[in-house]
């Protein structure tokens, strides 16, 4: 009975830990300037002052925390709160992930309307501004057949002009296991 109680407490504690601690702390956060070229680490000036630092995203799963690897190793989270218009005019933008064969869950909240079907924002973002109250999380679910591979995902995030379809930024993303 004592062993059973210990297992139940450990299981419930692990679930609570995963919800409260792992969710927010194991997400890889990054800035996304648009329009911009991000093929290497780059600092991009923002019209009106300031800069945005951006770089290709590399998630090295084997370097994540021990609790993350023990409790929730097959879900990789990426997050941004910062889509910054570094151009000289307003853009109404959309987002898409490219070259993904993995199941990905999008969670988007913003201070302007978001269309989950077309993955576009309803209003233009002015030059030098960001989307207010933005939170975007992507959860990549790693299927069993992908887990033995060295590279789990090699693609990227595209920010596009929602009116013309033109690509404004391509941010490379790689999720890999092992060095």
N, C-alpha and C positions, 0 to 999 in steps of 0.2 A: 504494500500500500504506500509506503514511503517513497519507493522508487517511482511509482506511478505519479504521485503528487509532485515529485521533483521534475519529471518529464513534462507534466502539464504546466507547471510554473515556468520552466525554461521555454516551452513552446509559446505560451502567451506573452512572456517577456520579450522573446525574439520578435514576435509579430508587432508588439508595441514599439520596440526599438526600431524596426524597419519602417514603420509608419512615421514615427516622430523624427528619428535621426537620419536614417539612411536616405529617405526620400529627398529631403532638402540638401543634405551635405554631399551626396555622391553624384549629384548632377554636375556635368561639366558646363560652366557658364562662359559666355563669350559675347563680344560686341560684333555688330554687322553694319559696316558703312555701305551706303549705296548712293550713286553708282561708284564703284571702285574695283580695282584689280587686286585680288588677295591671293597671290601665288606663293608668297613668302611673308614673313613678319613685316608689317608696314604700319607706319603712323600716317594717318590721313587728316589733313586740316579740315575743320568744320567752318563753313561760311559764318562769319560773325564772331569767330573766336573759338579757341579750344582745338583739341585733336581727338581722334579715335584710333586706338591701337587694335589691329586685327591681325590674325594669322590663320593659316590652315589649322583645322582642328585634328588633333591626334589623340585618341583615347587608347591608352595602353592598359588594357583590362588587368593584366598581371600585376600592375602597380597599385591597384585600388586597395582599399582597406580590407583587413582580414575579416571583419564582420560583414562587409558588403559581399565579399567572395563566399562567405559561409552561408549567409542568409538569402541573398538575392543575386546570384552571379549571372543569371541569364537574361537580365533586363539592364540595358545600358541607357542612361538618361542624359540628354543634352538640353540646355536651356538658354534662352536669351530674354533679356528685358530691354535690349537696346538695339533697335533698328534705327540708324541715324542717316538722315538725308544730307550727304556731303556735296550734293550737286548744286547747280546754280538756278534750279527751278523746282517747282513742286512736282511730285510723282504720286500717283495712286498705285500702290504696289500689291503684288502677290508673291507667294512663296511656293516652292516645290522642292522636294528631295529628289535627286536623280540617281540612277543606277542602283536603286534599292530593290533587293529581292527578299528582304526581311519584312516581317510584319512590324509596322510602326504605328504607334498611337500618338495623335496630336492632341495637345491640350492648349487652347488659346483663350486668353482673356485680354481685353484691351479697352481703352477709353473711347474707342471709335468702333463702329460696327464691323464685324468680321464675317465673311461668308465661308463656312466650312466646306461647301461643295466646290467652289472655284478656288478656295484658299487665297482670297483677296480681301483687302480692306476697302471699305466703302468710300472713304474720304482721302483726298491727297494729303501727303506729308510735305509741309513747306520746307524750303531750303534751310539747312541748319537746325532742323527740328527732329524730334523723335516721336514715336507713337506714344501717346499718354497712357499711363497705367498698364503697360505691356507686360505680359508674361506668356511665353511660349515654351512648352516642354515637349520634347520628342522622346518617346520610349521605344527603343529598338528591342524586340523580343528575339532572342537568339535560338533558332531551332536546333534540335539535336544533330542534324546532318551538317550544320555549319560549325559547331563547337570544336571539332578536331582541327579545323583550318587555322592557319596563322593569321590571315586577314578575314575578319568577319564582315566588314563593310568598307568599300572604297567607292565613294561617290561625292556628293556634296549638296549644299543648299544653294538654290538659285533664288535671287530676288529679281523679279521681273516687273516691267511696266505693265500694269493691269489693263491699260488702254491700248497699247501697241503690241504687247507681247515681247518686246525687246528685253533681253537679259541685261540687267543693270550690274549685278554682282554674282560671281560664282565663288563660293567659299568651300574649298575642298574639305572633306571629312573622311577620316580613316579610323576605323575601330579594329584593333588587332589584339591578339593574345600572344604574348611572348615577345622577346626582343629581337 
